């Protein structure tokens, strides 16, 4: 079992990974957008939707495998 210090360190690393990923996505979206709030919001929502679908598929597959065993 990991120590409290090791778990806290990993939690901080994960938070940094998430922050960097959000910053990267924002940068890519803003660079590709026509600059309007509407298009920027749509692009952001579309990225969010696709990540949500990706996670949903993974969770649904794992649940199906669990139910079939």
N, C-alpha and C positions, 0 to 999 in steps of 0.2 A: 504494500500500500504506500502511496506517495505521501510525503510529509505535507503539512499545511503550506509551508514555504514553496514547495515544488508545485503544488496545485495553484497557488496564487500567482506564481511566475507564469505558469501555462495560461491561466486566465488572462493575464495582462498581454501575453503574446497573441492570444486569440483576438482580443479587443483591438490590438494594433493591426492584425491581418484584416479584420472587418473594416476598420477605418480606412486603410489603404485601398481596399477593394471599392469602397463607396467613393472615395476620392477619384480613383481611376475611372469608374463608371461615369461620374459627374463630368470629368474632363472630356471623356469620349463623347458623351451626349452633347455637352455644350459646344464642342468643336464641330460636331456634325449637324447640329440644329440650325435652322434658318434664323435663330435668335429670338423668335417669338415665344412668349410664355406658353401659348397653346401647343406649339410643336415640341418645345422642351418638356412640358408636362406629359405629353403623349409618349414621347420617347422613354421618359423615366417610367411611366406606367407600363409600357410594353416590356421593358427590361425586367421590371418587377414581376409582371405576369409570367414571363418565360421562366424566370427562376422559380416562381411558385409552382408552375407545371412540372418542372424538373424534379423538385422536391416531392411533389405529390405522387408522381410516377414511381419514384424510388420507394416511398412509404407504402404505396398501394401494392407494389410488387413484393415487398418484404412481408406484408400482411397476408397476401395470397399464398406465398410460399409457406408461411407459418400455418395457415389453415389447411394446406394440402398435406402437411407432414403428420 
